[in-house]
Amino acid sequence: MAHAWFTGATSPISGGGWFNRLDPNQYEMSIGAGGLGLPDRSYYLEDSERFINIRSAYVEHVAQMLARPF
């Protein structure tokens, strides 16, 4: 995920960390839903051959990314 963040790629999972304002010896962390990976909603909803092919390739890409070891 760090590599994706540094290269500007989107991720289905986002996260961050910062120091605790009340106790600077402790850190806080959050993990949440990230942004969409395709440019806009038409890539997800339109049924033209172009978008069907893009979605198919995207599903394969996401599966490969999730299969990588952390």
N, CA and C atoms as a LAMMPS dump frame, in Angstrom:
ITEM: TIMESTEP
0
ITEM: NUMBER OF ATOMS
210
ITEM: BOX BOUNDS ff ff ff
-5.0000000000000000e+02 5.0000000000000000e+02
-5.0000000000000000e+02 5.0000000000000000e+02
-5.0000000000000000e+02 5.0000000000000000e+02
ITEM: ATOMS id mol type element x y z
1 1 1 N 0.818 -1.193 0
2 1 2 C 0 0 0
3 1 3 C 0.856 1.249 0
4 2 1 N 1.989 1.193 0.699
5 2 2 C 2.859 2.369 0.744
6 2 3 C 3.379 2.696 -0.645
7 3 1 N 3.766 1.666 -1.4
8 3 2 C 4.265 1.9 -2.759
9 3 3 C 3.174 2.542 -3.617
10 4 1 N 1.946 2.035 -3.504
11 4 2 C 0.838 2.607 -4.27
12 4 3 C 0.623 4.068 -3.894
13 5 1 N 0.705 4.381 -2.603
14 5 2 C 0.501 5.762 -2.156
15 5 3 C 1.576 6.678 -2.728
16 6 1 N 2.827 6.242 -2.681
17 6 2 C 3.921 7.083 -3.172
18 6 3 C 3.869 7.28 -4.68
19 7 1 N 3.296 6.32 -5.416
20 7 2 C 3.213 6.46 -6.867
21 7 3 C 1.925 7.142 -7.303
22 8 1 N 1.051 7.463 -6.368
23 8 2 C -0.186 8.166 -6.697
24 8 3 C -1.328 7.258 -7.109
25 9 1 N -1.164 5.95 -6.983
26 9 2 C -2.22 5.009 -7.346
27 9 3 C -3.32 5.028 -6.288
28 10 1 N -4.526 4.715 -6.722
29 10 2 C -5.615 4.612 -5.759
30 10 3 C -5.644 3.21 -5.178
31 11 1 N -6.294 3.062 -4.064
32 11 2 C -6.359 1.78 -3.382
33 11 3 C -7.742 1.624 -2.77
34 12 1 N -8.259 0.4 -2.738
35 12 2 C -9.557 0.216 -2.086
36 12 3 C -9.483 0.362 -0.569
37 13 1 N -8.264 0.391 -0.031
38 13 2 C -8.052 0.548 1.404
39 13 3 C -7.121 1.735 1.628
40 14 1 N -7.473 2.604 2.543
41 14 2 C -6.599 3.731 2.867
42 14 3 C -6.252 3.682 4.353
43 15 1 N -5.211 4.355 4.712
44 15 2 C -4.817 4.37 6.113
45 15 3 C -3.917 5.549 6.414
46 16 1 N -3.733 5.79 7.67
47 16 2 C -2.868 6.884 8.083
48 16 3 C -2.497 6.749 9.544
49 17 1 N -1.505 7.497 9.937
50 17 2 C -1.077 7.486 11.32
51 17 3 C -0.597 8.859 11.743
52 18 1 N -0.72 9.17 13.006
53 18 2 C -0.297 10.455 13.544
54 18 3 C -0.116 10.299 15.05
55 19 1 N 0.523 11.277 15.653
56 19 2 C 0.727 11.198 17.101
57 19 3 C -0.531 11.633 17.835
58 20 1 N -0.697 11.103 19.024
59 20 2 C -1.823 11.426 19.886
60 20 3 C -1.565 12.805 20.499
61 21 1 N -2.466 13.737 20.3
62 21 2 C -2.273 15.104 20.812
63 21 3 C -2.246 15.162 22.339
64 22 1 N -2.953 14.253 22.986
65 22 2 C -2.982 14.255 24.45
66 22 3 C -1.781 13.534 25.051
67 23 1 N -1.193 12.605 24.29
68 23 2 C -0.021 11.862 24.759
69 23 3 C 0.909 11.639 23.568
70 24 1 N 1.88 12.539 23.351
71 24 2 C 2.746 12.452 22.175
72 24 3 C 3.644 11.222 22.149
73 25 1 N 3.637 10.419 23.209
74 25 2 C 4.388 9.162 23.209
75 25 3 C 3.598 8.026 22.561
76 26 1 N 2.348 8.292 22.21
77 26 2 C 1.501 7.289 21.57
78 26 3 C 1.093 7.766 20.182
79 27 1 N 0.887 6.809 19.291
80 27 2 C 0.432 7.114 17.937
81 27 3 C -0.966 6.557 17.727
82 28 1 N -1.701 7.186 16.853
83 28 2 C -3.027 6.715 16.476
84 28 3 C -2.971 6.301 15.014
85 29 1 N -3.789 5.327 14.657
86 29 2 C -3.811 4.833 13.291
87 29 3 C -5.247 4.65 12.852
88 30 1 N -5.502 4.853 11.575
89 30 2 C -6.83 4.587 11.042
90 30 3 C -6.7 3.825 9.731
91 31 1 N -7.657 2.965 9.492
92 31 2 C -7.758 2.228 8.236
93 31 3 C -9.199 2.374 7.779
94 32 1 N -9.387 2.681 6.501
95 32 2 C -10.737 2.869 6.004
96 32 3 C -10.848 2.563 4.526
97 33 1 N -12.021 2.782 4.004
98 33 2 C -12.266 2.567 2.583
99 33 3 C -11.574 3.658 1.785
100 34 1 N -10.914 3.263 0.732
101 34 2 C -10.213 4.213 -0.124
102 34 3 C -11.088 4.661 -1.281
103 35 1 N -10.442 5.194 -2.286
104 35 2 C -11.163 5.68 -3.457
105 35 3 C -11.387 4.6 -4.495
106 36 1 N -12.116 4.952 -5.507
107 36 2 C -12.335 4.042 -6.619
108 36 3 C -11.074 3.965 -7.461
109 37 1 N -10.854 2.839 -8.104
110 37 2 C -9.657 2.664 -8.909
111 37 3 C -9.826 3.075 -10.357
112 38 1 N -11.048 3.106 -10.851
113 38 2 C -11.297 3.507 -12.231
114 38 3 C -11.684 4.985 -12.251
115 39 1 N -11.455 5.657 -13.369
116 39 2 C -11.598 7.12 -13.415
117 39 3 C -12.961 7.692 -13.022
118 40 1 N -14.061 7.093 -13.459
119 40 2 C -15.378 7.616 -13.078
120 40 3 C -16.425 6.506 -13.155
121 41 1 N -17.643 6.83 -12.775
122 41 2 C -18.678 5.803 -12.629
123 41 3 C -19.046 5.118 -13.934
124 42 1 N -18.842 5.767 -15.076
125 42 2 C -19.173 5.124 -16.349
126 42 3 C -18.351 3.858 -16.564
127 43 1 N -17.134 3.827 -16.031
128 43 2 C -16.292 2.637 -16.164
129 43 3 C -16.902 1.445 -15.421
130 44 1 N -17.699 1.697 -14.415
131 44 2 C -18.332 0.637 -13.637
132 44 3 C -19.713 0.262 -14.175
133 45 1 N -20.412 1.208 -14.808
134 45 2 C -21.82 0.99 -15.125
135 45 3 C -22.146 0.814 -16.6
136 46 1 N -21.368 1.389 -17.511
137 46 2 C -21.71 1.3 -18.938
138 46 3 C -21.422 -0.093 -19.474
139 47 1 N -22.29 -0.56 -20.378
140 47 2 C -22.183 -1.92 -20.894
141 47 3 C -21.616 -2.003 -22.305
142 48 1 N -20.897 -0.987 -22.743
143 48 2 C -20.26 -1.075 -24.061
144 48 3 C -19.079 -2.041 -23.978
145 49 1 N -18.673 -2.575 -25.122
146 49 2 C -17.57 -3.541 -25.157
147 49 3 C -16.302 -2.951 -24.546
148 50 1 N -16.056 -1.682 -24.792
149 50 2 C -14.861 -1.018 -24.252
150 50 3 C -14.826 -1.11 -22.724
151 51 1 N -15.931 -0.738 -22.084
152 51 2 C -15.962 -0.731 -20.623
153 51 3 C -15.997 -2.142 -20.043
154 52 1 N -16.635 -3.075 -20.74
155 52 2 C -16.64 -4.468 -20.286
156 52 3 C -15.216 -5.007 -20.268
157 53 1 N -14.432 -4.716 -21.312
158 53 2 C -13.036 -5.166 -21.369
159 53 3 C -12.188 -4.508 -20.284
160 54 1 N -12.417 -3.228 -20.049
161 54 2 C -11.661 -2.512 -19.009
162 54 3 C -11.972 -3.101 -17.64
163 55 1 N -13.259 -3.348 -17.357
164 55 2 C -13.634 -3.93 -16.059
165 55 3 C -13.027 -5.311 -15.871
166 56 1 N -13.025 -6.101 -16.919
167 56 2 C -12.446 -7.443 -16.833
168 56 3 C -10.958 -7.37 -16.5
169 57 1 N -10.235 -6.486 -17.188
170 57 2 C -8.801 -6.314 -16.916
171 57 3 C -8.582 -5.759 -15.514
172 58 1 N -9.473 -4.882 -15.069
173 58 2 C -9.34 -4.287 -13.741
174 58 3 C -9.538 -5.335 -12.645
175 59 1 N -10.525 -6.209 -12.814
176 59 2 C -10.758 -7.279 -11.837
177 59 3 C -9.525 -8.173 -11.744
178 60 1 N -8.936 -8.504 -12.888
179 60 2 C -7.717 -9.319 -12.888
180 60 3 C -6.577 -8.593 -12.17
181 61 1 N -6.442 -7.303 -12.434
182 61 2 C -5.392 -6.501 -11.792
183 61 3 C -5.574 -6.473 -10.27
184 62 1 N -6.792 -6.228 -9.81
185 62 2 C -7.059 -6.17 -8.367
186 62 3 C -6.763 -7.522 -7.723
187 63 1 N -7.151 -8.606 -8.379
188 63 2 C -6.873 -9.941 -7.838
189 63 3 C -5.369 -10.167 -7.703
190 64 1 N -4.598 -9.738 -8.696
191 64 2 C -3.139 -9.88 -8.623
192 64 3 C -2.561 -9.036 -7.491
193 65 1 N -3.06 -7.829 -7.318
194 65 2 C -2.553 -6.955 -6.262
195 65 3 C -2.872 -7.517 -4.874
196 66 1 N -4.058 -8.072 -4.703
197 66 2 C -4.437 -8.628 -3.405
198 66 3 C -3.703 -9.932 -3.101
199 67 1 N -3.227 -10.611 -4.131
200 67 2 C -2.493 -11.867 -3.934
201 67 3 C -1.035 -11.634 -3.557
202 68 1 N -0.541 -10.409 -3.72
203 68 2 C 0.852 -10.101 -3.388
204 68 3 C 1.062 -10.148 -1.882
205 69 1 N 2.229 -10.641 -1.468
206 69 2 C 2.532 -10.597 -0.029
207 69 3 C 2.831 -9.164 0.411
208 70 1 N 2.511 -8.843 1.636
209 70 2 C 2.763 -7.496 2.157
210 70 3 C 4.177 -7.356 2.606
